Amino acid sequence: MDGMNGLLLTPDADHLFDRGFISFEDGGEVLVSPRVDKTDLQRLGFDQLMMQSFGFSEAPAVWRTAAFTPPQQGYLAHHLTDVFVA
């Protein structure tokens, strides 16, 4: 059990993360798989993220967190290569 291998996410974000539909860059930026249905993103409250991804300036929310530590980045690298659906 490593405390660096864990994220505190809302249940819907955790569900998407566990199935590889979202992930995070080392700097904290949220990545969304292109395979996620846009309507589903809206239902889950990720519509602002969707607007940002497509270049709409109206998106009020910033979908990111603080930068991750090097130990966390190692776990996220695994998630990006082995779990994230690109």
Buried (B, 14 or more C-beta within 10 A) or exposed (E): EEEEEEBEBEEEBEEBBEEBBBBBBBEEEBBBBEEBEEEEBEEBEBBBBBBBBEEEEEBEEEBBBEEBEEEBBBBBEEBBEEBBEE
